[in-house]
Amino acid sequence: MATSEALRYTRIHLAHGSGELPAVGFGTLIPDRLATKQATKAALEVGFRHLDCAERYRNEEAVGDAIQEAFEAGTLQREELFVTTKLWNTNHRPERVKAAYDASRQRLRVDYIDCYIIHTPFAFKPGDEPDPRDEQGRVIYDSGVTLLETWRALERLVDEGHCRSIGLSDITLEKLREIVSAARIKPAVVQVESHPYLPEWDLLEFCRKHGIVLQAFAAVGHALEPKIIDDPVITAIAQRVHKTPAQVVLAWAVQRGTAFLTTSTKPQRIQENFEISALPEDAMREIRDRITTSARFNAVVKTGVPGFIPRAPVN
């Protein structure tokens, strides 16, 4: 019989790619590069085997340094590690995709990417400025490319053996339906904000039907109000099962069949977020049936502008 601690080692088979996705993932959206490297090293040391990165985070080199140090120390093998990174909005034109992929892979210092994800469905004006704005401060979108055209370019990366799977992020169910219906290679992973205040049950059901892994970011609410970890249903369960509220929320995510991402720079918190254990079924039912608060913490699905990445100051 598997122990309840086995939950933290859950791996999910990718129906539309090769390999298995560790359900417990570490997100690397950390502004400071030194802090990024230290946090990534701590995450690998406690047992995280999935690192979620992005071109837009501007710290892939720091993640790559932490990975290489673990390889050189002999504490980690490449085949044990699942690396995700993302194509930014300014590189949606098909002719820009391969160069963006190669640049990320080289910064991360790996031979291949396990899953390459379109960061948002919104194309921005192509170029080196990650947040192109007009004189009124409005985002400059790129009407010269469709999401499907960008997706076709990612399919070619898989065809050519560059990455093992591809996916989408910050996408609505409506837009996901469009891609799934037209895709030659279906998304292996869909990464969206999801937590007990935004469970995305309809999206999860669609993903299950089509063999897509739903991966939750902001899985404990990104410390924003209303705080999920202060919810009375969650805190009561935490007290009952002798776990922290965050551990309860993260265990709920894996037990309902999703993967999750969590981020911290504090070693103790990183360890806590990894050391989840299975919840009893009555706790799972309570979270589904008794929590009525509804909240979305990131409006990126409406604009393509990530709410958790600070904009550079205007000169």
C-alpha positions in Angstrom: 0.0 0.0 0.0 1.3 3.4 -1.0 2.0 5.8 1.9 0.2 9.1 2.0 3.6 10.8 1.5 3.7 9.2 -2.0 1.4 12.0 -3.2 4.4 14.4 -3.5 6.1 12.1 -6.0 3.1 11.8 -8.3 4.0 11.8 -12.0 1.4 12.3 -14.7 1.8 10.5 -18.1 1.7 12.9 -21.0 -0.8 11.6 -23.6 0.4 14.1 -26.2 4.1 14.0 -25.6 6.9 11.8 -24.2 7.6 11.3 -20.5 5.8 12.1 -17.3 5.2 15.4 -15.7 5.9 15.6 -11.9 2.7 16.9 -10.4 4.6 18.9 -7.8 6.4 21.8 -9.6 8.5 24.7 -8.7 7.9 28.0 -10.4 10.8 30.3 -11.1 9.1 33.7 -11.3 11.6 35.4 -9.0 12.8 38.9 -9.9 16.4 38.7 -8.4 18.7 36.3 -10.3 20.8 35.4 -7.3 17.7 34.6 -5.3 16.4 32.6 -8.3 19.6 30.4 -8.3 19.5 29.9 -4.5 15.7 29.1 -4.5 16.1 26.7 -7.5 19.0 24.9 -5.7 16.9 24.6 -2.6 13.9 23.2 -4.5 16.1 20.6 -6.2 17.6 19.6 -2.8 14.2 19.0 -1.2 13.0 16.9 -4.0 11.3 19.1 -6.7 11.9 17.5 -10.1 9.8 19.9 -12.2 11.1 23.5 -12.9 8.8 25.9 -14.6 10.6 28.7 -16.4 9.9 31.4 -19.0 11.8 33.7 -21.4 9.8 36.6 -19.9 11.1 36.0 -16.4 14.5 37.1 -17.6 16.3 34.7 -15.2 16.7 31.5 -17.2 20.5 31.7 -16.9 20.2 31.6 -13.1 18.0 28.5 -13.3 20.4 26.9 -15.7 23.3 27.6 -13.3 21.5 25.8 -10.4 20.7 22.9 -12.7 24.3 22.5 -13.8 25.6 22.6 -10.3 23.3 19.8 -9.4 24.4 17.8 -12.4 28.1 18.4 -11.6 27.5 17.4 -8.0 26.0 14.1 -9.1 22.8 14.8 -7.1 20.6 15.0 -10.2 20.5 13.4 -13.7 18.9 15.1 -16.7 16.4 12.3 -17.2 15.1 12.9 -13.6 14.3 16.5 -14.3 11.3 18.0 -16.2 12.0 21.4 -17.5 9.2 23.7 -18.9 9.8 27.1 -20.4 7.6 29.5 -22.3 7.5 31.4 -25.6 6.8 35.1 -24.9 4.2 37.2 -26.6 6.6 39.2 -28.8 7.8 36.0 -30.5 4.5 34.6 -31.8 5.4 35.0 -35.4 6.4 31.5 -36.7 9.7 32.7 -38.0 10.7 33.8 -34.5 9.7 30.7 -32.6 12.7 28.5 -33.2 15.2 31.2 -32.3 13.3 32.0 -29.1 13.2 28.3 -28.2 17.0 27.9 -28.9 17.8 31.0 -26.8 15.8 29.7 -23.8 17.4 26.2 -24.1 20.9 27.7 -24.2 20.2 30.0 -21.2 18.9 27.0 -19.3 21.9 24.9 -20.4 20.0 21.8 -21.3 20.0 19.8 -24.6 16.2 19.8 -24.8 13.1 21.2 -23.2 10.5 18.8 -21.8 7.6 21.1 -22.5 7.6 24.3 -24.4 4.5 26.5 -23.7 3.0 29.5 -25.4 3.0 31.9 -22.4 -0.3 33.6 -23.4 -2.6 33.5 -26.4 -1.9 37.2 -27.1 0.7 38.2 -29.7 2.5 41.5 -29.0 4.4 43.6 -31.4 7.5 41.6 -32.4 10.8 42.8 -31.2 13.2 43.0 -28.2 10.9 45.1 -26.0 8.9 42.6 -24.0 6.2 45.0 -23.0 5.6 47.2 -26.1 3.3 50.2 -25.4 2.1 53.1 -27.4 2.3 56.8 -26.3 -0.9 56.3 -24.2 0.6 53.3 -22.4 -1.6 50.8 -24.2 -0.2 47.4 -25.2 0.7 47.1 -28.9 -0.7 43.8 -30.1 0.3 42.0 -33.3 -2.6 41.4 -35.6 -0.4 39.8 -38.2 -0.3 36.3 -36.6 -2.9 33.9 -35.2 -2.5 31.6 -32.3 -2.9 28.6 -34.5 0.0 29.8 -36.7 2.1 30.0 -33.6 0.9 26.6 -32.5 2.0 25.1 -35.9 5.5 26.4 -35.3 5.6 24.6 -31.9 4.4 21.4 -33.6 7.4 21.7 -35.9 9.7 21.9 -32.9 8.3 18.5 -31.8 8.6 17.1 -35.3 12.2 18.1 -35.5 13.0 16.6 -32.0 13.8 19.8 -30.3 11.2 19.5 -27.4 9.3 16.6 -26.1 5.9 18.2 -25.7 4.1 21.5 -26.1 1.4 23.4 -24.3 -0.6 26.5 -23.6 -0.8 28.9 -20.7 -3.3 31.6 -19.6 -5.9 30.4 -21.9 -9.7 30.2 -21.7 -11.7 27.1 -22.4 -13.2 28.7 -25.5 -9.8 29.4 -27.0 -8.4 26.0 -25.9 -11.3 24.3 -27.8 -10.2 26.1 -31.0 -6.7 24.8 -30.7 -7.5 21.3 -29.7 -10.0 21.0 -32.7 -7.4 22.2 -35.2 -4.1 20.8 -33.7 -2.2 18.0 -35.3 -0.3 17.6 -32.0 -2.6 18.4 -29.1 -1.4 20.3 -26.1 0.2 18.1 -23.5 -0.2 20.7 -20.7 -2.4 23.7 -20.1 -1.2 26.0 -17.4 -3.8 28.3 -15.8 -4.5 30.0 -12.6 -6.4 27.5 -10.4 -7.0 27.0 -6.7 -10.0 26.4 -4.4 -11.3 29.9 -5.2 -10.9 29.3 -9.0 -11.2 25.5 -9.4 -11.9 25.6 -13.2 -13.9 22.5 -13.1 -15.2 22.9 -16.7 -11.7 23.4 -18.0 -10.4 20.4 -16.0 -13.2 18.2 -17.4 -12.3 19.2 -20.9 -8.6 18.5 -20.3 -9.4 15.1 -18.9 -11.6 14.3 -21.9 -8.7 15.2 -24.3 -5.8 13.7 -22.3 -4.4 17.2 -21.4 -2.7 17.8 -18.0 -4.1 20.9 -16.2 -1.3 22.6 -14.3 -2.3 25.2 -11.7 -0.3 28.3 -11.1 -1.0 30.6 -8.1 -2.0 27.4 -6.5 -2.2 28.9 -3.0 -3.4 32.3 -4.2 -0.1 34.2 -4.5 -0.6 35.7 -1.0 -3.3 38.0 -2.4 -6.6 38.9 -0.8 -8.9 37.1 -0.1 -6.2 34.7 1.2 -7.0 31.1 0.5 -4.8 29.8 3.3 -7.0 31.8 5.8 -10.2 30.3 4.6 -12.0 28.6 7.5 -12.6 25.4 5.6 -8.9 25.1 4.8 -7.7 26.0 8.2 -10.0 23.6 9.9 -8.8 20.7 7.6 -5.2 21.7 8.2 -5.7 21.5 12.0 -7.4 18.1 11.7 -4.8 16.5 9.5 -1.8 18.2 11.2 -0.6 20.0 8.0 -0.3 23.7 7.1 -3.1 25.4 5.2 -0.8 25.6 2.1 0.0 21.9 2.3 -3.8 21.2 2.3 -4.4 23.3 -0.7 -1.5 21.8 -2.6 -2.5 18.2 -1.7 -6.1 19.0 -3.0 -4.6 20.1 -6.3 -2.8 16.8 -6.9 -5.6 14.6 -5.6 -8.1 16.1 -8.0 -5.8 15.2 -10.9 -4.0 18.4 -11.6 -0.4 19.4 -11.3 0.6 22.6 -9.6 3.4 25.2 -9.4 4.5 27.0 -6.3 7.2 29.6 -5.8 9.2 30.8 -2.8 12.6 32.1 -1.9 12.5 30.8 1.6 14.1 27.3 2.1 11.6 26.4 4.9 8.6 27.3 2.7 10.1 25.5 -0.3 10.4 22.3 1.8 6.9 22.8 3.2 5.4 23.1 -0.3 7.0 19.9 -1.3 6.1 17.8 1.7 2.4 17.3 1.0 0.5 14.2 2.0 -2.8 12.8 0.9 -6.0 14.2 2.3 -8.9 12.1 3.5 -11.9 12.0 1.1 -14.1 13.9 3.5 -11.6 16.8 3.3 -11.7 16.7 -0.5 -15.5 16.9 -0.4 -15.5 19.8 2.0 -13.2 21.9 -0.2 -15.3 21.2 -3.2 -18.7 21.7 -1.6 -18.2 24.2 1.3 -15.9 26.8 -0.2 -18.1 29.5 -1.9 -15.6 32.3 -2.4 -14.7 33.0 -6.0 -11.6 35.0 -7.0 -9.2 35.4 -9.9 -5.9 37.0 -8.9 -4.4 37.5 -12.4 -6.2 39.1 -15.3 -3.7 37.8 -17.9 -6.4 35.7 -19.6 -8.1 39.0 -20.7 -5.1 41.0 -21.9 -1.9 38.8 -22.2 -0.2 41.1 -19.6 0.9 38.9 -16.7 -0.3 40.3 -13.4 2.5 38.8 -11.4 5.4 40.3 -13.5 6.0 43.9 -12.7 6.2 46.3 -15.6 9.4 48.2 -16.1 9.1 51.8 -15.1 8.4 54.3 -17.9 11.4 56.6 -18.5 
